[in-house]
């Protein structure tokens, strides 16, 4: 079903690799320079760690903060794509407004070939497709089941005024051997839109395996993951909700 008002906030393709021996972040510099016309904005990806040590004997408590540079974040000139590159990771995100799966897949393949030639990873170890959706439900309504097929459940006798909700289910697909992480949560209401209740539906489909870098099997698998994502998404919404998104 085509949705002219698709609620996709972010769609991404993620590949995790086994880096070649001696791979470093600096090796990405030629690729970043090559992409500078299309992806001109570059920021480092920094991971910070805080180590806290409790006092022993006469010693005082201490804490140590360490930072490591794990990759580079590139943003396209139009702000619609974000590319994250590291020695062990390749992630391309398409932000709102979303176009099509074919467009995301095509851009990913072009950029992946450049990344593969630059970093020369040993193998692909994890492949994933993830879609984050944000749906605004009109208030008031009597029950979440009007809009969601897996709504929050409130014990009988309690008021159905749910202010916070978070659900995470991990499902195994026997055909593809993939895992599907289906997350559903309420988001804080926007004061400028008091009559709308935002619901996040986050669908992450992935598989950990060992693929040869030049093997096309993982691209075919990603298309299968996209189909699984669609199944999960449409199954999570009632016909009433889907009507509002057409």
MDAnalysis code that builds the backbone (N, CA, C; Angstrom):
import MDAnalysis as mda
import numpy as np

u = mda.Universe.empty(738, n_residues=246, atom_resindex=np.repeat(np.arange(246), 3), trajectory=True)
u.add_TopologyAttr("name", ["N", "CA", "C"] * 246)
u.add_TopologyAttr("resid", np.arange(1, 247))
u.add_TopologyAttr("resname", ["UNK", "UNK", "UNK", "UNK", "UNK", "UNK", "UNK", "UNK", "UNK", "UNK", "UNK", "UNK", "UNK", "UNK", "UNK", "UNK", "UNK", "UNK", "UNK", "UNK", "UNK", "UNK", "UNK", "UNK", "UNK", "UNK", "UNK", "UNK", "UNK", "UNK", "UNK", "UNK", "UNK", "UNK", "UNK", "UNK", "UNK", "UNK", "UNK", "UNK", "UNK", "UNK", "UNK", "UNK", "UNK", "UNK", "UNK", "UNK", "UNK", "UNK", "UNK", "UNK", "UNK", "UNK", "UNK", "UNK", "UNK", "UNK", "UNK", "UNK", "UNK", "UNK", "UNK", "UNK", "UNK", "UNK", "UNK", "UNK", "UNK", "UNK", "UNK", "UNK", "UNK", "UNK", "UNK", "UNK", "UNK", "UNK", "UNK", "UNK", "UNK", "UNK", "UNK", "UNK", "UNK", "UNK", "UNK", "UNK", "UNK", "UNK", "UNK", "UNK", "UNK", "UNK", "UNK", "UNK", "UNK", "UNK", "UNK", "UNK", "UNK", "UNK", "UNK", "UNK", "UNK", "UNK", "UNK", "UNK", "UNK", "UNK", "UNK", "UNK", "UNK", "UNK", "UNK", "UNK", "UNK", "UNK", "UNK", "UNK", "UNK", "UNK", "UNK", "UNK", "UNK", "UNK", "UNK", "UNK", "UNK", "UNK", "UNK", "UNK", "UNK", "UNK", "UNK", "UNK", "UNK", "UNK", "UNK", "UNK", "UNK", "UNK", "UNK", "UNK", "UNK", "UNK", "UNK", "UNK", "UNK", "UNK", "UNK", "UNK", "UNK", "UNK", "UNK", "UNK", "UNK", "UNK", "UNK", "UNK", "UNK", "UNK", "UNK", "UNK", "UNK", "UNK", "UNK", "UNK", "UNK", "UNK", "UNK", "UNK", "UNK", "UNK", "UNK", "UNK", "UNK", "UNK", "UNK", "UNK", "UNK", "UNK", "UNK", "UNK", "UNK", "UNK", "UNK", "UNK", "UNK", "UNK", "UNK", "UNK", "UNK", "UNK", "UNK", "UNK", "UNK", "UNK", "UNK", "UNK", "UNK", "UNK", "UNK", "UNK", "UNK", "UNK", "UNK", "UNK", "UNK", "UNK", "UNK", "UNK", "UNK", "UNK", "UNK", "UNK", "UNK", "UNK", "UNK", "UNK", "UNK", "UNK", "UNK", "UNK", "UNK", "UNK", "UNK", "UNK", "UNK", "UNK", "UNK", "UNK", "UNK", "UNK", "UNK", "UNK", "UNK", "UNK", "UNK", "UNK", "UNK", "UNK", "UNK", "UNK", "UNK", "UNK"])
u.atoms.positions = np.array([
    [0.838, -1.195, 0.000],
    [0.000, 0.000, 0.000],
    [0.878, 1.251, 0.000],
    [0.618, 2.159, -0.928],
    [1.370, 3.409, -0.972],
    [0.739, 4.420, -0.037],
    [1.579, 5.050, 0.782],
    [1.110, 6.071, 1.722],
    [1.687, 7.410, 1.301],
    [0.826, 8.319, 0.867],
    [1.308, 9.645, 0.448],
    [1.789, 10.456, 1.640],
    [1.313, 10.090, 2.848],
    [1.730, 10.781, 4.065],
    [2.502, 9.807, 4.965],
    [3.454, 9.122, 4.367],
    [4.243, 8.141, 5.121],
    [4.895, 8.813, 6.333],
    [4.765, 8.218, 7.514],
    [5.253, 8.863, 8.739],
    [6.717, 8.584, 9.065],
    [7.517, 8.277, 8.056],
    [8.908, 7.873, 8.282],
    [9.748, 9.095, 8.670],
    [10.362, 9.010, 9.839],
    [11.264, 10.055, 10.309],
    [12.690, 9.786, 9.821],
    [13.062, 8.507, 9.849],
    [14.401, 8.120, 9.401],
    [14.364, 6.680, 8.916],
    [15.030, 6.438, 7.777],
    [15.190, 5.083, 7.249],
    [16.675, 4.874, 7.000],
    [17.191, 3.715, 7.377],
    [18.630, 3.534, 7.236],
    [18.996, 2.111, 6.850],
    [20.143, 2.015, 6.192],
    [20.793, 0.746, 5.890],
    [22.115, 0.743, 6.644],
    [22.370, -0.346, 7.363],
    [23.547, -0.409, 8.226],
    [24.328, -1.692, 7.940],
    [25.623, -1.552, 7.693],
    [26.512, -2.692, 7.460],
    [27.662, -2.613, 8.454],
    [27.893, -3.709, 9.172],
    [29.022, -3.789, 10.100],
    [30.046, -4.759, 9.528],
    [31.303, -4.389, 9.615],
    [32.332, -5.166, 8.938],
    [33.448, -5.582, 9.884],
    [34.199, -6.574, 9.446],
    [35.454, -6.929, 10.102],
    [36.545, -6.130, 9.403],
    [37.160, -5.162, 10.080],
    [38.155, -4.304, 9.404],
    [39.431, -5.061, 9.087],
    [40.117, -4.589, 8.089],
    [41.424, -5.186, 7.791],
    [42.429, -4.769, 8.855],
    [43.456, -5.527, 8.989],
    [44.479, -5.266, 9.992],
    [45.101, -3.887, 9.768],
    [45.138, -3.090, 10.822],
    [45.747, -1.765, 10.732],
    [44.815, -0.675, 10.252],
    [43.530, -0.961, 10.098],
    [42.576, 0.053, 9.636],
    [42.458, 1.183, 10.656],
    [42.444, 2.426, 10.164],
    [42.351, 3.603, 11.014],
    [41.357, 4.590, 10.430],
    [40.824, 5.457, 11.295],
    [39.854, 6.458, 10.858],
    [40.445, 7.371, 9.789],
    [41.725, 7.689, 9.913],
    [42.370, 8.605, 8.970],
    [42.325, 8.085, 7.537],
    [42.161, 6.776, 7.361],
    [42.091, 6.206, 6.017],
    [40.840, 6.635, 5.271],
    [39.879, 7.172, 6.000],
    [38.641, 7.644, 5.372],
    [38.816, 9.004, 4.711],
    [39.883, 9.712, 5.004],
    [40.052, 11.091, 4.520],
    [39.938, 11.228, 2.998],
    [40.574, 10.358, 2.187],
    [40.427, 10.496, 0.728],
    [38.981, 10.335, 0.265],
    [38.251, 9.432, 0.893],
    [36.853, 9.230, 0.527],
    [36.017, 10.448, 0.900],
    [36.259, 11.015, 2.075],
    [35.520, 12.199, 2.506],
    [35.778, 13.366, 1.544],
    [37.020, 13.502, 1.105],
    [37.357, 14.547, 0.143],
    [36.657, 14.303, -1.193],
    [36.579, 13.050, -1.600],
    [35.924, 12.698, -2.862],
    [34.431, 13.024, -2.835],
    [33.810, 12.905, -1.643],
    [32.373, 13.138, -1.503],
    [32.017, 14.574, -1.108],
    [33.004, 15.452, -1.013],
    [32.792, 16.781, -0.435],
    [31.771, 17.631, -1.190],
    [31.613, 17.419, -2.489],
    [30.634, 18.215, -3.237],
    [29.200, 17.842, -2.875],
    [28.967, 16.554, -2.607],
    [27.611, 16.075, -2.316],
    [27.369, 16.003, -0.812],
    [28.416, 15.640, -0.057],
    [28.325, 15.526, 1.409],
    [29.348, 16.489, 2.037],
    [29.034, 17.794, 2.007],
    [30.047, 18.782, 2.422],
    [30.226, 18.929, 3.930],
    [29.212, 18.596, 4.706],
    [29.299, 18.801, 6.152],
    [29.851, 17.544, 6.819],
    [30.969, 17.696, 7.544],
    [31.636, 16.557, 8.168],
    [31.874, 16.853, 9.645],
    [31.478, 15.912, 10.492],
    [31.701, 16.032, 11.929],
    [32.246, 14.718, 12.467],
    [33.145, 14.785, 13.440],
    [33.659, 13.547, 14.030],
    [32.612, 12.879, 14.911],
    [32.645, 11.563, 14.952],
    [31.813, 10.792, 15.877],
    [32.690, 10.454, 17.074],
    [32.320, 11.003, 18.233],
    [33.116, 10.843, 19.445],
    [32.324, 10.016, 20.458],
    [32.947, 9.000, 21.009],
    [32.342, 8.202, 22.068],
    [33.080, 8.516, 23.369],
    [32.316, 8.924, 24.394],
    [32.900, 9.267, 25.692],
    [32.590, 8.175, 26.707],
    [33.544, 7.886, 27.574],
    [33.373, 6.896, 28.633],
    [33.736, 7.526, 29.973],
    [32.882, 7.289, 30.956],
    [33.115, 7.801, 32.304],
    [33.386, 6.614, 33.236],
    [34.550, 6.610, 33.873],
    [34.923, 5.564, 34.818],
    [34.912, 6.156, 36.219],
    [34.090, 5.583, 37.095],
    [33.988, 6.061, 38.469],
    [34.516, 4.988, 39.406],
    [35.440, 5.385, 40.283],
    [36.014, 4.459, 41.250],
    [35.616, 4.895, 42.650],
    [34.953, 3.981, 43.383],
    [34.530, 4.295, 44.745],
    [35.735, 4.290, 45.680],
    [35.670, 5.076, 46.764],
    [36.816, 5.183, 47.673],
    [37.064, 3.882, 48.424],
    [38.322, 3.586, 48.642],
    [38.723, 2.440, 49.471],
    [39.737, 2.929, 50.490],
    [39.545, 2.558, 51.738],
    [40.457, 3.004, 52.796],
    [40.432, 4.511, 52.927],
    [41.602, 5.119, 52.841],
    [41.704, 6.577, 52.953],
    [41.646, 7.280, 51.605],
    [41.490, 6.493, 50.556],
    [41.436, 7.098, 49.221],
    [40.110, 7.823, 48.999],
    [40.150, 8.815, 48.137],
    [38.935, 9.537, 47.764],
    [38.374, 8.957, 46.469],
    [37.072, 9.167, 46.297],
    [36.437, 8.726, 45.051],
    [37.051, 9.492, 43.877],
    [37.161, 8.814, 42.745],
    [37.739, 9.463, 41.565],
    [36.945, 9.079, 40.324],
    [37.034, 9.934, 39.348],
    [36.387, 9.624, 38.087],
    [37.306, 10.027, 36.936],
    [37.236, 9.247, 35.881],
    [38.071, 9.476, 34.709],
    [37.184, 9.503, 33.473],
    [37.382, 10.508, 32.650],
    [36.622, 10.629, 31.408],
    [37.577, 10.387, 30.240],
    [37.211, 9.474, 29.362],
    [38.027, 9.215, 28.167],
    [37.161, 9.361, 26.922],
    [37.750, 9.814, 25.859],
    [37.041, 9.997, 24.596],
    [37.803, 9.292, 23.481],
    [37.052, 8.739, 22.549],
    [37.681, 8.104, 21.396],
    [36.962, 8.523, 20.122],
    [37.729, 8.730, 19.089],
    [37.204, 9.123, 17.788],
    [36.888, 7.849, 17.007],
    [35.588, 7.546, 16.843],
    [35.209, 6.256, 16.251],
    [34.778, 6.336, 14.794],
    [34.604, 7.548, 14.265],
    [34.162, 7.641, 12.881],
    [33.894, 9.066, 12.457],
    [33.298, 9.192, 11.253],
    [32.954, 10.500, 10.708],
    [31.498, 10.510, 10.278],
    [30.839, 11.624, 10.545],
    [29.435, 11.824, 10.158],
    [29.380, 12.845, 9.036],
    [28.834, 12.427, 7.896],
    [28.729, 13.300, 6.734],
    [27.254, 13.593, 6.453],
    [26.958, 14.824, 6.133],
    [25.582, 15.213, 5.815],
    [25.538, 15.778, 4.404],
    [24.523, 15.359, 3.641],
    [24.404, 15.819, 2.264],
    [24.066, 17.306, 2.207],
    [24.328, 17.901, 1.062],
    [24.116, 19.336, 0.898],
    [22.672, 19.728, 1.141],
    [21.726, 18.862, 0.760],
    [20.304, 19.170, 0.953],
    [19.783, 18.733, 2.314],
    [20.639, 18.113, 3.146],
    [20.241, 17.704, 4.490],
    [19.349, 16.479, 4.547],
    [19.190, 15.773, 3.429],
    [18.277, 14.628, 3.395],
    [18.964, 13.296, 3.694],
    [20.279, 13.244, 3.524],
    [21.023, 12.012, 3.792],
    [22.098, 12.268, 4.836],
    [22.308, 11.277, 5.694],
    [23.407, 11.303, 6.663],
    [24.191, 10.006, 6.495],
    [25.494, 10.136, 6.294],
    [26.378, 8.988, 6.097],
    [27.341, 8.910, 7.283],
    [27.351, 7.775, 7.968],
    [28.257, 7.569, 9.096],
    [29.243, 6.466, 8.735],
    [30.525, 6.807, 8.846],
    [31.581, 5.890, 8.439],
    [32.550, 5.655, 9.585],
    [32.967, 4.412, 9.750],
    [33.971, 4.051, 10.737],
    [34.802, 2.908, 10.224],
    [35.767, 2.470, 10.991],
    [36.583, 1.341, 10.552],
    [35.783, 0.041, 10.531],
    [34.693, -0.006, 11.333],
    [33.893, -1.222, 11.418],
    [32.446, -1.016, 10.990],
    [32.119, 0.162, 10.464],
    [30.698, 0.428, 10.209],
    [30.475, 1.350, 9.020],
    [29.336, 1.107, 8.369],
    [28.844, 1.937, 7.267],
    [27.348, 2.079, 7.473],
    [26.867, 3.310, 7.629],
    [25.438, 3.540, 7.836],
    [24.982, 4.718, 6.992],
    [23.952, 4.502, 6.191],
    [23.359, 5.598, 5.426],
    [21.915, 5.781, 5.865],
    [21.580, 7.001, 6.272],
    [20.226, 7.329, 6.714],
    [19.573, 8.294, 5.741],
    [18.315, 8.036, 5.446],
    [17.495, 8.980, 4.695],
    [16.523, 9.612, 5.684],
    [16.557, 10.941, 5.786],
    [15.692, 11.649, 6.706],
    [14.419, 12.087, 5.995],
    [13.486, 12.612, 6.768],
    [12.220, 13.094, 6.211],
    [12.479, 14.333, 5.349],
    [11.822, 14.485, 4.189],
    [10.790, 13.601, 3.644],
    [11.383, 12.393, 2.926],
    [10.861, 11.222, 3.264],
    [11.326, 9.965, 2.684],
    [10.882, 9.868, 1.234],
    [11.735, 9.252, 0.403],
    [11.380, 9.041, -1.001],
    [10.920, 7.595, -1.202],
    [11.835, 6.752, -1.617],
    [11.504, 5.350, -1.874],
    [12.642, 4.453, -1.388],
    [12.311, 3.183, -1.207],
    [13.323, 2.200, -0.845],
    [14.383, 2.092, -1.935],
    [13.952, 2.102, -3.192],
    [14.897, 1.977, -4.301],
    [15.925, 3.107, -4.291],
    [15.489, 4.327, -3.941],
    [16.409, 5.463, -3.896],
    [17.427, 5.283, -2.782],
    [16.972, 4.835, -1.616],
    [17.881, 4.601, -0.492],
    [18.855, 3.479, -0.814],
    [18.363, 2.409, -1.404],
    [19.208, 1.267, -1.747],
    [20.256, 1.658, -2.787],
    [19.848, 2.415, -3.788],
    [20.759, 2.826, -4.846],
    [21.879, 3.707, -4.310],
    [21.535, 4.685, -3.479],
    [22.542, 5.567, -2.902],
    [23.492, 4.779, -1.996],
    [22.939, 3.831, -1.253],
    [23.758, 3.012, -0.363],
    [24.785, 2.190, -1.143],
    [24.363, 1.611, -2.247],
    [25.278, 0.778, -3.033],
    [26.435, 1.587, -3.599],
    [26.130, 2.785, -4.091],
    [27.181, 3.642, -4.652],
    [28.201, 4.004, -3.574],
    [27.708, 4.446, -2.425],
    [28.604, 4.865, -1.344],
    [29.340, 3.682, -0.728],
    [28.659, 2.541, -0.637],
    [29.303, 1.347, -0.089],
    [30.473, 0.902, -0.951],
    [30.317, 0.947, -2.271],
    [31.417, 0.556, -3.156],
    [32.642, 1.435, -2.921],
    [32.406, 2.732, -2.703],
    [33.516, 3.649, -2.438],
    [34.159, 3.343, -1.082],
    [33.318, 3.064, -0.092],
    [33.826, 2.716, 1.246],
    [34.626, 1.413, 1.187],
    [34.103, 0.435, 0.478],
    [34.757, -0.874, 0.382],
    [36.132, -0.757, -0.286],
    [36.199, 0.045, -1.354],
    [37.466, 0.229, -2.052],
    [38.476, 0.974, -1.185],
    [37.976, 1.883, -0.343],
    [38.865, 2.689, 0.503],
    [39.370, 1.907, 1.707],
    [38.458, 1.257, 2.423],
    [38.811, 0.607, 3.688],
    [39.188, -0.864, 3.541],
    [38.755, -1.482, 2.441],
    [39.085, -2.888, 2.169],
    [38.826, -3.803, 3.380],
    [37.581, -3.836, 3.874],
    [37.275, -4.699, 5.021],
    [37.419, -6.175, 4.659],
    [37.619, -6.993, 5.688],
    [37.803, -8.429, 5.485],
    [36.490, -9.143, 5.178],
    [35.393, -8.733, 5.840],
    [34.103, -9.405, 5.671],
    [32.990, -8.494, 6.184],
    [31.775, -8.815, 5.777],
    [30.580, -8.147, 6.310],
    [30.001, -9.066, 7.378],
    [29.812, -8.534, 8.584],
    [29.401, -9.365, 9.712],
    [27.964, -9.140, 10.162],
    [27.388, -8.005, 9.808],
    [26.010, -7.702, 10.234],
    [25.379, -6.779, 9.214],
    [24.133, -7.079, 8.826],
    [23.398, -6.230, 7.893],
    [22.040, -5.901, 8.515],
    [21.583, -4.677, 8.300],
    [20.341, -4.253, 8.947],
    [19.607, -3.202, 8.131],
    [18.295, -3.227, 8.272],
    [17.405, -2.181, 7.764],
    [16.595, -1.684, 8.955],
    [16.535, -0.381, 9.124],
    [15.789, 0.170, 10.254],
    [14.943, 1.354, 9.797],
    [13.690, 1.367, 10.246],
    [12.774, 2.469, 9.934],
    [12.171, 2.995, 11.231],
    [12.262, 4.304, 11.406],
    [11.670, 4.968, 12.573],
    [10.497, 5.816, 12.078],
    [9.317, 5.506, 12.580],
    [8.082, 6.191, 12.169],
    [7.512, 6.989, 13.338],
    [6.910, 8.108, 13.013],
    [6.260, 8.943, 14.026],
    [4.836, 9.236, 13.556],
    [3.867, 8.708, 14.292],
    [2.457, 8.859, 13.929],
    [1.758, 9.704, 14.990],
    [1.008, 10.694, 14.556],
    [0.296, 11.573, 15.482],
    [-1.172, 11.163, 15.554],
    [-1.583, 10.706, 16.733],
    [-2.960, 10.270, 16.935],
    [-3.797, 11.453, 17.436],
    [-4.972, 11.663, 16.847],
    [-5.810, 12.794, 17.267],
    [-6.491, 12.521, 18.607],
    [-6.404, 13.468, 19.490],
    [-7.076, 13.391, 20.793],
    [-8.393, 14.150, 20.745],
    [-9.377, 13.742, 21.537],
    [-9.352, 12.558, 22.415],
    [-9.801, 11.303, 21.671],
    [-9.471, 10.133, 22.229],
    [-10.000, 8.877, 21.714],
    [-10.246, 7.951, 22.901],
    [-11.130, 6.985, 22.711],
    [-11.553, 6.133, 23.821],
    [-10.535, 5.060, 24.153],
    [-9.859, 4.552, 23.122],
    [-8.969, 3.408, 23.339],
    [-7.881, 3.405, 22.273],
    [-6.649, 3.030, 22.675],
    [-5.550, 2.957, 21.716],
    [-5.816, 1.947, 20.616],
    [-6.652, 0.973, 20.889],
    [-6.935, -0.066, 19.898],
    [-7.663, 0.486, 18.674],
    [-8.150, 1.709, 18.753],
    [-8.732, 2.340, 17.563],
    [-7.653, 2.539, 16.492],
    [-6.398, 2.705, 16.922],
    [-5.331, 3.066, 15.994],
    [-4.202, 2.045, 15.930],
    [-3.961, 1.317, 17.034],
    [-2.839, 0.387, 17.100],
    [-3.338, -1.032, 17.333],
    [-2.744, -1.994, 16.630],
    [-3.175, -3.387, 16.809],
    [-2.516, -4.030, 18.028],
    [-1.412, -3.426, 18.512],
    [-0.761, -3.908, 19.742],
    [-0.680, -2.735, 20.719],
    [-1.844, -2.292, 21.221],
    [-1.878, -1.091, 22.052],
    [-1.378, -1.356, 23.464],
    [-1.048, -0.283, 24.200],
    [-0.717, -0.468, 25.621],
    [-1.913, -1.030, 26.374],
    [-1.647, -1.955, 27.283],
    [-2.715, -2.599, 28.030],
    [-2.737, -2.074, 29.465],
    [-3.901, -1.617, 29.902],
    [-4.076, -1.080, 31.249],
    [-4.930, -2.060, 32.054],
    [-4.490, -2.441, 33.261],
    [-5.292, -3.364, 34.075],
    [-6.699, -2.826, 34.314],
    [-7.653, -3.731, 34.347],
    [-9.040, -3.337, 34.566],
    [-9.186, -2.593, 35.896],
    [-9.999, -1.555, 35.867],
    [-10.242, -0.776, 37.070],
    [-9.409, 0.482, 37.150],
    [-8.356, 0.573, 36.295],
    [-7.531, 1.782, 36.290],
    [-7.938, 2.680, 35.133],
    [-7.790, 3.993, 35.289],
    [-8.137, 4.905, 34.187],
    [-7.191, 4.707, 33.009],
    [-7.730, 4.836, 31.812],
    [-6.927, 4.624, 30.603],
    [-6.278, 5.923, 30.144],
    [-5.742, 6.678, 31.083],
    [-5.035, 7.917, 30.763],
    [-3.532, 7.639, 30.800],
    [-3.025, 7.044, 29.736],
    [-1.625, 6.639, 29.660],
    [-0.766, 7.839, 29.290],
    [0.198, 8.185, 30.136],
    [1.068, 9.327, 29.865],
    [2.442, 8.898, 29.345],
    [2.867, 7.665, 29.661],
    [4.126, 7.130, 29.164],
    [3.930, 5.661, 28.791],
    [4.638, 5.260, 27.740],
    [4.503, 3.868, 27.295],
    [5.719, 3.498, 26.474],
    [6.274, 2.291, 26.723],
    [7.411, 1.790, 25.950],
    [7.295, 0.275, 25.858],
    [7.337, -0.255, 24.646],
    [7.256, -1.695, 24.426],
    [8.321, -2.104, 23.419],
    [9.055, -3.185, 23.742],
    [10.110, -3.687, 22.849],
    [9.993, -5.197, 22.757],
    [9.796, -5.685, 21.533],
    [9.644, -7.114, 21.289],
    [10.667, -7.535, 20.237],
    [11.370, -8.638, 20.485],
    [12.329, -9.171, 19.511],
    [11.750, -10.453, 18.922],
    [11.635, -10.482, 17.603],
    [10.990, -11.584, 16.891],
    [12.004, -12.229, 15.951],
    [11.968, -13.550, 15.842],
    [12.851, -14.273, 14.922],
    [12.076, -14.674, 13.681],
    [12.675, -14.425, 12.517],
    [12.069, -14.843, 11.256],
    [12.738, -16.132, 10.787],
    [12.030, -17.267, 10.799],
    [12.673, -18.544, 10.463],
    [13.156, -18.624, 9.019],
    [12.501, -17.916, 8.111],
    [12.872, -18.017, 6.699],
    [14.226, -17.363, 6.419],
    [14.418, -16.138, 6.897],
    [15.654, -15.404, 6.624],
    [16.682, -15.518, 7.733],
    [16.272, -16.109, 8.872],
    [17.130, -16.186, 10.064],
    [17.458, -14.801, 10.617],
    [16.605, -13.845, 10.328],
    [16.810, -12.475, 10.798],
    [16.070, -12.249, 12.106],
    [16.469, -11.208, 12.804],
    [15.774, -10.766, 14.016],
    [15.074, -9.446, 13.722],
    [13.897, -9.292, 14.282],
    [13.119, -8.063, 14.114],
    [12.898, -7.463, 15.494],
    [13.428, -6.272, 15.712],
    [13.181, -5.560, 16.966],
    [12.057, -4.557, 16.698],
    [10.922, -4.815, 17.320],
    [9.750, -3.951, 17.135],
    [9.554, -3.141, 18.415],
    [9.731, -1.831, 18.301],
    [9.618, -0.942, 19.454],
    [8.491, 0.054, 19.228],
    [7.681, 0.220, 20.256],
    [6.548, 1.150, 20.188],
    [6.571, 2.001, 21.454],
    [6.448, 3.317, 21.304],
    [6.549, 4.194, 22.473],
    [5.789, 5.480, 22.241],
    [5.354, 6.078, 23.341],
    [4.751, 7.402, 23.275],
    [5.843, 8.449, 23.361],
    [5.667, 9.510, 22.606],
    [6.595, 10.631, 22.644],
    [5.920, 11.807, 23.334],
    [6.708, 12.653, 23.958],
    [6.128, 13.826, 24.631],
    [5.364, 14.684, 23.637],
    [4.208, 15.168, 24.067],
    [3.389, 15.996, 23.190],
    [4.022, 17.355, 22.947],
    [3.833, 17.850, 21.755],
    [4.299, 19.182, 21.382],
    [3.299, 20.204, 21.909],
    [3.740, 21.165, 22.764],
    [2.808, 22.164, 23.297],
    [2.071, 22.935, 22.205],
    [2.689, 23.014, 21.028],
    [2.045, 23.719, 19.921],
    [0.960, 22.874, 19.255],
    [0.951, 21.544, 19.558],
    [-0.058, 20.643, 19.005],
    [-0.671, 19.821, 20.136],
    [-1.396, 20.455, 21.051],
    [-1.913, 19.747, 22.225],
    [-2.945, 18.680, 21.911],
    [-3.522, 18.727, 20.722],
    [-4.572, 17.759, 20.381],
    [-4.026, 16.528, 19.660],
    [-2.702, 16.405, 19.569],
    [-2.089, 15.268, 18.883],
    [-1.155, 14.524, 19.833],
    [-1.249, 13.196, 19.801],
    [-0.398, 12.348, 20.630],
    [0.575, 11.592, 19.729],
    [1.879, 11.905, 19.802],
    [2.854, 11.237, 18.931],
    [3.193, 9.825, 19.427],
    [3.190, 8.881, 18.506],
    [3.580, 7.499, 18.786],
    [4.744, 7.138, 17.870],
    [5.803, 6.595, 18.459],
    [6.963, 6.149, 17.685],
    [6.853, 4.650, 17.431],
    [7.008, 4.255, 16.181],
    [7.077, 2.836, 15.804],
    [8.425, 2.628, 15.124],
    [9.298, 1.923, 15.817],
    [10.686, 1.732, 15.394],
    [10.870, 0.245, 15.044],
    [11.219, -0.021, 13.785],
    [11.364, -1.402, 13.316],
    [12.779, -1.618, 12.810],
    [13.513, -2.499, 13.463],
    [14.908, -2.787, 13.137],
    [15.011, -4.266, 12.763],
    [15.377, -4.544, 11.505],
    [15.507, -5.920, 11.021],
    [16.984, -6.168, 10.699],
    [17.570, -7.198, 11.296],
    [19.009, -7.403, 11.112],
    [19.370, -8.884, 11.157],
    [20.566, -9.158, 10.672],
    [21.111, -10.511, 10.741],
    [22.619, -10.433, 10.928],
    [23.121, -11.228, 11.841],
    [24.558, -11.353, 12.041],
    [25.017, -12.639, 11.365],
    [25.994, -12.504, 10.492],
    [26.474, -13.659, 9.742],
    [27.876, -13.338, 9.241],
    [28.339, -14.083, 8.262],
    [29.642, -13.830, 7.652],
    [29.466, -13.828, 6.142],
    [29.589, -12.638, 5.550],
    [29.436, -12.497, 4.110],
    [30.762, -12.058, 3.506],
    [31.082, -12.601, 2.342],
    [32.228, -12.097, 1.598],
    [31.921, -10.665, 1.165],
    [32.913, -9.809, 1.200],
    [32.701, -8.393, 0.905],
    [32.152, -8.189, -0.505],
    [32.569, -9.004, -1.446],
    [32.138, -8.851, -2.847],
    [30.881, -9.659, -3.167],
    [30.275, -10.263, -2.176],
    [29.076, -11.078, -2.374],
    [27.846, -10.171, -2.415],
    [26.972, -10.389, -3.392],
    [25.751, -9.591, -3.485],
    [24.624, -10.136, -2.612],
    [24.870, -11.246, -1.921],
    [23.810, -11.887, -1.145],
    [23.258, -10.957, -0.076],
    [24.106, -10.135, 0.529],
    [23.595, -9.284, 1.602],
    [22.721, -8.159, 1.077],
    [22.902, -7.739, -0.175],
    [21.993, -6.736, -0.753],
    [20.618, -7.344, -1.003],
    [20.591, -8.581, -1.470],
    [19.316, -9.266, -1.650],
    [18.621, -9.464, -0.306],
    [19.425, -9.755, 0.718],
    [18.879, -9.942, 2.055],
    [18.273, -8.645, 2.589],
    [18.922, -7.524, 2.310],
    [18.402, -6.234, 2.770],
    [17.036, -5.939, 2.159],
    [16.822, -6.323, 0.912],
    [15.507, -6.140, 0.289],
    [14.461, -7.016, 0.969],
    [14.867, -8.219, 1.373],
    [13.967, -9.081, 2.150],
    [13.636, -8.438, 3.485],
    [14.625, -7.819, 4.109],
    [14.399, -7.137, 5.381],
    [13.416, -5.982, 5.220],
    [13.515, -5.296, 4.087],
    [12.577, -4.200, 3.821],
    [11.152, -4.726, 3.744],
    [10.978, -5.883, 3.125],
    [9.639, -6.495, 3.045],
    [9.142, -6.884, 4.437],
    [10.041, -7.419, 5.265],
    [9.664, -7.772, 6.637],
    [9.269, -6.530, 7.420],
    [10.000, -5.459, 7.203],
    [9.672, -4.189, 7.854],
    [8.273, -3.738, 7.465],
    [7.963, -3.831, 6.188],
    [6.632, -3.436, 5.719],
    [5.541, -4.281, 6.372],
    [5.789, -5.578, 6.451],
    [4.813, -6.460, 7.083],
    [4.555, -6.044, 8.526],
    [5.635, -5.791, 9.264],
    [5.514, -5.401, 10.665],
    [4.795, -4.061, 10.805],
    [5.128, -3.119, 9.950],
    [4.540, -1.778, 10.048],
    [3.040, -1.812, 9.775],
    [2.650, -2.384, 8.640],
    [1.228, -2.371, 8.281],
    [0.401, -3.222, 9.232],
    [1.006, -4.272, 9.776],
    [0.283, -5.118, 10.728],
    [0.085, -4.427, 12.072],
    [0.872, -3.400, 12.346],
    [0.788, -2.728, 13.645],
    [-0.277, -1.639, 13.690],
    [-0.840, -1.285, 12.534],
    [-1.800, -0.181, 12.458],
    [-3.172, -0.679, 12.018],
    [-4.194, -0.063, 12.543],
    [-5.563, -0.414, 12.167],
    [-5.925, 0.258, 10.843],
    [-6.963, -0.229, 10.162],
    [-7.409, 0.421, 8.923],
    [-7.717, 1.909, 9.127],
    [-8.222, 2.259, 10.290],
    [-8.539, 3.663, 10.580],
    [-7.271, 4.520, 10.533],
    [-6.183, 4.014, 11.087],
    [-4.917, 4.760, 11.063],
    [-4.367, 4.859, 9.659],
    [-4.414, 3.758, 8.922],
    [-3.872, 3.743, 7.567],
    [-4.619, 4.728, 6.664],
    [-5.902, 4.892, 6.898],
    [-6.698, 5.847, 6.100],
    [-6.154, 7.263, 6.255],
    [-5.698, 7.592, 7.469],
    [-5.199, 8.954, 7.715],
    [-3.848, 9.172, 7.042],
    [-3.168, 8.104, 6.647],
    [-1.836, 8.233, 6.057],
    [-1.836, 8.097, 4.545],
    [-2.960, 7.774, 3.960],
    [-3.021, 7.599, 2.514],
    [-2.887, 8.927, 1.772],
])
